[in-house]
Amino acid sequence: MRAVWVLLPALAALSAYYVYLPLPGAVSDPWKLMLLDAAFRAAQQTCHLIHYLRLSHHLIVLNYLICTFDKLKSVSSEDIKITDAVFDGVEVRVFEPPAKGDESLKRSVVYIHGGGWALASARTSLYNNLCRIMAESLNAVVVSVEYRLVPEVCFPEQYHDALRATKHFLQPDVLAEYSVDPSRIAISGDSAGGNLAAAVCQQLSKEEDLAVRPKLQALIYPVLQAFDFNTPSYQQNMNMPVLPRFVMINYWIYYFNGNSELAPELLINNHTALNVGRALSFRPRLNWTSLLPPSFKKSYKPVVQSAGTAAIVEQLPALLDVRAAPLLADDATLARQPRTYVLTCENDVLRDDGAMYAKRLERAGVPVTLDHFHDCFHGCMIFTVWPTDFSAGVQTRNSYIKWLDENL
């Protein structure tokens, strides 16, 4: 009995040590965020053990755990018609609000979910809930793209899936089938989905024979470049939940079907050193010293290696592929983009990706809204349902939907 009274406090102390993380004072719901991060880390460690034992790929197991947990949540959709369809070989989920007597055509949003190109699904309740609320609030048809995931496929297949599904939906006869106004369509996505949304919009802007084009793009804490892993936000938030820097670097490596042993070199920007000729022409497009406001730059310094490892780009050429990293696009491409909304969070390694893209679009003459949240963190917008309900999620979601409502 005496041993139990010794063991219990020890277990409690170990649990508190595992859960506790030093967080910025302004972050929303800090203890809830610590618990979410601890649960995610525990799941990742379990999945890596399974991978090490060669029982299954760790990303497949992690996605299974996420989707299993997600099924425990029940979200009502009585007022929204939800159907699964296939658009040019790509699975999608379509959310349609009820028809109104005085209305002939509806506006629409093509939504591409996040998850590091490897996790989550258009069918999970987290994204079902978001898309249902969007459909209700905007009285809009929402098309949620179920692109294939790593490790089943790697770049550029996720990009091709998102592009094919979007182009199929933009066909006049398909829009007519769903009673969608062809002049009121937005392309949107969060995190890796924001990456795909930006890449799709760039490609659509280059296709001269396209009959229907998106009116807007809305990017939620998008991941837009793998050139510099030492921007101020990467340095400031390197250990922040839910997306530490090393995790984001590994998602890039998985996306490109690369070797995780390259992570330490990517971490210190050896892949874009001054002696890597293929990277030199892109450097001015990601010069954060001129693209970020002082409140973002703070006292951080650029990390530029004079001599690095050119072979990394030879092994992973997609690091400098604009379809994978839309922030690398030239000014002419950016000038053709539609009116844009970019949501960023202070406590997020990807904050500066979004801010730099917004500034470059603005310089190219594109109307841009940069919606920055000082107390929010990466991924927060989908966390609005118990037990992963955060005030940051409701706050960012409402602001995002409000912008769409006013501009679409």
C-alpha positions in Angstrom: 0.0 0.0 0.0 2.9 2.3 0.9 4.4 1.6 -2.6 1.1 2.8 -4.3 1.3 6.2 -2.5 4.8 6.6 -3.7 4.1 5.4 -7.2 1.0 7.6 -7.8 2.8 10.9 -7.2 5.7 9.8 -9.3 3.4 8.9 -12.2 1.6 12.2 -11.8 4.9 14.1 -11.9 6.0 12.2 -15.0 2.7 12.9 -16.7 2.9 16.6 -15.9 6.5 16.7 -17.2 5.5 15.0 -20.5 2.5 17.3 -21.0 4.0 20.6 -19.9 5.5 22.9 -22.5 6.6 26.5 -22.1 4.2 28.5 -24.3 4.0 32.2 -25.1 1.8 34.1 -22.6 -0.7 35.2 -25.3 -1.5 31.8 -26.7 -5.1 30.7 -26.6 -6.1 27.9 -24.1 -2.6 27.0 -23.2 -3.3 23.9 -21.0 -5.7 22.5 -23.5 -3.1 23.0 -26.2 -0.5 21.2 -24.1 -2.8 18.2 -23.7 -3.6 18.1 -27.4 0.1 18.3 -28.3 1.0 15.6 -25.7 -1.7 13.3 -27.1 -0.4 13.9 -30.6 3.2 13.3 -29.6 2.3 10.0 -27.8 0.4 8.9 -30.9 3.3 9.7 -33.2 5.8 7.9 -30.9 3.6 4.8 -31.0 3.3 4.9 -34.7 7.1 5.3 -35.1 7.5 2.2 -33.0 5.1 0.3 -35.2 7.1 1.5 -38.2 10.4 0.5 -36.7 9.0 -3.0 -36.1 8.0 -3.0 -39.8 4.4 -3.7 -39.1 3.1 -0.7 -41.1 4.1 2.8 -42.3 3.9 5.2 -39.3 1.8 7.8 -41.3 -0.8 5.1 -42.2 -1.1 4.2 -38.6 -1.2 7.8 -37.4 -3.9 8.6 -39.9 -5.9 5.6 -38.8 -5.7 6.7 -35.2 -6.7 10.3 -36.1 -9.7 9.1 -38.2 -10.7 6.6 -35.4 -10.7 9.3 -32.8 -12.5 11.7 -35.1 -15.3 9.2 -35.7 -16.2 9.6 -32.0 -17.6 13.0 -32.7 -21.1 13.4 -34.1 -21.8 16.6 -36.1 -25.4 17.3 -37.3 -25.9 18.1 -40.9 -29.7 18.0 -41.2 -29.9 21.2 -43.2 -27.1 20.4 -45.6 -27.2 17.8 -48.3 -23.9 15.9 -48.2 -22.9 13.6 -51.1 -19.8 11.9 -52.2 -18.8 12.1 -55.9 -15.9 11.5 -58.2 -14.5 14.5 -60.2 -12.2 13.3 -63.0 -11.1 10.3 -61.0 -10.7 12.3 -57.7 -13.1 11.7 -54.8 -14.8 14.7 -53.4 -17.5 15.5 -50.8 -20.1 18.0 -51.8 -22.1 20.1 -49.3 -25.2 21.7 -50.7 -27.5 24.1 -48.7 -31.3 23.8 -49.4 -32.6 25.8 -52.3 -34.3 29.1 -51.7 -37.3 30.2 -53.6 -36.0 33.5 -54.7 -32.5 32.3 -55.7 -31.4 30.7 -58.9 -27.6 30.3 -58.5 -25.3 29.9 -55.4 -21.8 30.9 -54.8 -19.2 28.1 -54.1 -16.0 27.2 -52.4 -13.6 24.4 -53.4 -11.9 23.4 -50.2 -8.7 21.4 -49.8 -7.9 20.0 -46.4 -4.6 20.1 -44.5 -2.6 17.4 -42.8 1.0 17.6 -44.2 -0.2 15.9 -47.5 -0.3 12.7 -45.4 -3.1 13.0 -42.7 -6.8 13.8 -42.3 -9.6 13.5 -44.8 -12.5 15.4 -46.4 -14.7 12.8 -44.6 -13.6 13.4 -41.0 -15.9 15.3 -38.7 -13.3 18.1 -38.3 -13.5 19.0 -42.0 -17.1 17.9 -42.3 -18.0 20.3 -39.6 -16.0 23.2 -41.1 -17.5 22.6 -44.6 -21.0 22.3 -43.3 -20.7 25.5 -41.4 -19.3 27.2 -44.5 -22.2 25.9 -46.6 -24.7 27.1 -44.1 -23.2 30.5 -43.3 -22.4 31.4 -46.9 -25.4 29.6 -48.5 -22.8 28.2 -50.8 -22.0 24.8 -52.4 -18.7 23.6 -50.8 -16.6 21.0 -52.6 -14.2 19.2 -50.3 -11.4 17.5 -52.2 -10.3 14.0 -51.0 -6.8 13.9 -52.6 -4.6 10.9 -52.2 -2.1 10.9 -49.3 1.5 10.1 -48.5 2.7 7.3 -48.4 0.2 6.0 -51.0 1.4 8.7 -53.4 3.9 11.5 -53.2 4.4 14.8 -55.0 3.2 15.8 -57.6 0.1 13.5 -57.3 -1.6 15.4 -54.5 -1.2 18.6 -56.7 -2.6 16.8 -59.7 -5.6 15.4 -57.8 -6.5 18.9 -56.5 -6.0 20.4 -59.9 -8.1 17.8 -61.7 -11.0 18.0 -59.2 -11.0 21.8 -59.4 -10.9 21.9 -63.2 -13.7 19.4 -63.4 -15.9 21.4 -61.1 -15.2 24.6 -63.0 -16.7 23.2 -66.2 -19.9 25.1 -67.0 -22.1 22.0 -67.2 -20.9 20.8 -63.8 -21.5 24.2 -62.2 -25.0 24.2 -63.8 -25.7 20.7 -62.3 -25.0 22.1 -58.8 -26.6 25.5 -59.5 -23.4 27.4 -59.0 -22.8 31.0 -60.2 -19.6 30.7 -62.3 -18.6 34.2 -61.3 -18.6 33.5 -57.6 -16.2 30.7 -56.9 -13.4 30.6 -54.3 -10.5 28.2 -54.0 -9.4 27.6 -50.4 -7.4 25.3 -48.1 -5.6 25.1 -44.8 -1.9 24.3 -44.2 -0.9 21.7 -46.8 -4.3 22.3 -48.4 -3.5 26.0 -48.6 -0.3 25.0 -50.4 -2.4 23.0 -52.9 -4.9 25.7 -53.2 -2.3 28.3 -54.1 -0.6 26.0 -56.5 -3.9 25.2 -58.2 -4.7 28.9 -58.5 -1.4 29.6 -60.1 -1.8 26.9 -62.7 -5.4 28.0 -63.5 -4.2 31.5 -64.1 -1.9 30.2 -66.8 -4.5 28.2 -68.7 -5.8 30.5 -71.5 -8.7 28.3 -72.6 -10.3 28.1 -69.2 -13.9 29.3 -69.4 -14.5 29.8 -65.7 -11.9 31.1 -63.2 -12.0 31.5 -59.5 -13.0 34.9 -58.1 -11.0 34.5 -54.9 -8.4 32.4 -53.1 -8.4 32.0 -49.3 -5.3 30.4 -47.7 -5.3 29.4 -44.1 -1.8 29.3 -42.5 -0.5 27.9 -45.8 2.8 26.1 -46.2 4.4 27.7 -49.2 8.1 27.1 -49.3 10.9 24.6 -48.4 13.7 27.1 -49.3 14.3 28.6 -45.9 13.7 26.8 -42.6 15.1 29.7 -40.6 12.6 32.5 -41.2 11.8 34.4 -38.1 8.7 32.3 -37.5 10.6 29.1 -37.9 13.1 30.2 -35.4 10.6 31.7 -33.0 8.2 28.8 -33.0 10.6 25.9 -33.6 9.1 23.9 -30.7 5.5 25.1 -30.8 2.6 22.7 -30.8 1.1 21.4 -33.0 3.7 21.8 -35.7 7.4 22.0 -34.5 10.0 22.8 -37.1 11.4 19.3 -37.4 7.9 17.9 -38.0 7.3 20.3 -40.8 10.7 19.5 -42.4 9.8 15.8 -42.2 6.4 16.4 -43.8 8.3 18.0 -46.7 10.6 15.0 -47.0 7.7 12.5 -46.9 5.9 14.6 -49.6 8.9 14.4 -51.9 9.5 10.7 -51.1 13.0 11.6 -49.7 15.3 10.2 -47.1 14.7 11.5 -43.5 18.5 11.6 -43.0 18.4 14.8 -45.0 16.5 16.6 -42.3 19.6 18.0 -40.4 20.9 19.5 -43.6 17.6 21.1 -44.5 17.3 22.4 -40.9 20.4 24.6 -41.5 19.5 25.6 -45.1 22.4 23.6 -46.6 20.1 22.9 -49.6 19.9 26.5 -50.6 23.5 27.7 -49.7 25.2 30.3 -51.9 27.1 27.6 -53.8 23.9 25.8 -54.9 23.4 27.4 -58.3 19.9 26.2 -58.9 18.7 28.0 -55.8 20.3 31.4 -56.5 17.6 32.8 -58.8 14.9 32.1 -56.2 16.6 33.9 -53.3 15.2 37.4 -54.0 11.7 35.9 -54.0 12.0 34.8 -50.4 14.0 37.7 -49.0 12.2 38.0 -45.7 14.3 40.9 -44.6 12.3 43.0 -47.1 9.0 41.1 -47.2 8.2 40.9 -43.4 7.2 43.8 -41.1 9.4 44.6 -38.2 7.0 43.0 -35.7 7.6 39.7 -37.5 11.4 40.1 -38.0 12.1 41.1 -34.5 15.9 40.5 -33.9 16.2 37.4 -35.9 19.0 37.1 -38.5 19.0 35.2 -41.8 20.7 31.8 -41.9 22.5 31.7 -45.3 25.3 29.1 -45.7 28.1 30.1 -48.0 28.8 26.4 -48.8 26.2 23.8 -48.6 25.2 20.5 -50.2 24.1 20.9 -53.8 23.3 17.2 -54.0 20.3 17.7 -51.9 18.5 19.5 -54.7 19.6 16.8 -57.1 18.0 14.2 -54.9 14.9 16.3 -54.1 14.4 18.6 -57.2 10.8 19.3 -56.0 12.3 21.6 -53.3 12.6 24.2 -56.0 9.4 23.2 -58.0 6.9 26.0 -58.0 4.0 23.5 -57.9 5.3 22.4 -54.5 6.4 25.8 -53.3 4.1 28.5 -54.7 6.1 31.3 -53.0 8.8 30.6 -55.6 6.6 31.8 -58.4 7.7 34.7 -60.5 6.0 38.1 -60.4 4.1 37.7 -63.6 2.4 34.6 -62.3 1.5 36.3 -59.0 0.1 39.3 -60.9 -2.5 37.0 -62.4 -3.8 35.7 -59.1 -7.4 36.5 -57.9 -8.2 38.6 -54.8 -6.6 36.8 -51.9 -7.1 36.2 -48.2 -4.2 34.9 -46.1 -4.8 33.9 -42.5 -1.7 33.6 -40.3 -1.0 32.8 -36.6 1.7 34.3 -34.5 2.5 30.9 -32.8 3.2 29.0 -36.0 6.3 28.1 -37.9 4.4 28.9 -41.2 3.4 32.4 -40.2 6.1 34.0 -42.4 5.2 31.8 -45.4 1.8 33.4 -45.5 3.0 36.9 -44.8 5.6 36.8 -47.5 3.1 35.5 -50.0 0.7 38.3 -49.1 3.4 40.9 -49.5 4.5 39.6 -52.9 1.0 39.4 -54.1 0.4 43.0 -53.0 3.5 44.2 -54.8 2.3 42.4 -57.9 -1.0 44.4 -57.7 -3.3 41.8 -56.3 -5.8 42.9 -53.7 -4.8 41.1 -50.5 -6.1 40.7 -46.9 -3.6 39.5 -44.4 -5.6 38.4 -41.3 -3.1 37.9 -38.5 -4.0 36.4 -35.1 -1.6 37.1 -32.2 -2.9 34.4 -29.8 -3.5 31.5 -32.2 -1.5 28.5 -33.3 -1.2 26.3 -36.4 -4.2 24.1 -37.2 -6.5 25.9 -34.8 -9.3 26.6 -37.2 -10.5 23.0 -37.4 -10.5 22.6 -33.6 -14.0 23.8 -32.7 -15.7 20.6 -31.6 -15.4 19.0 -28.1 -13.0 17.7 -26.8 -10.6 19.6 -29.1 -12.6 22.9 -29.0 -10.5 26.0 -28.8 -11.6 29.7 -28.7 -8.8 30.2 -31.3 -10.7 27.9 -33.6 -14.0 29.7 -33.4 -12.2 33.1 -33.7 -10.3 32.3 -36.9 -13.1 30.4 -38.5 -15.5 33.3 -38.0 -13.1 35.8 -39.4 -12.4 33.6 -42.4 -16.1 33.0 -43.2 -16.8 36.7 -42.7 -14.2 37.6 -45.3 -15.7 35.1 -47.7 -19.2 36.4 -47.1 -18.1 39.9 -47.8 -16.1 39.2 -50.9 -17.5 36.1 -52.7 
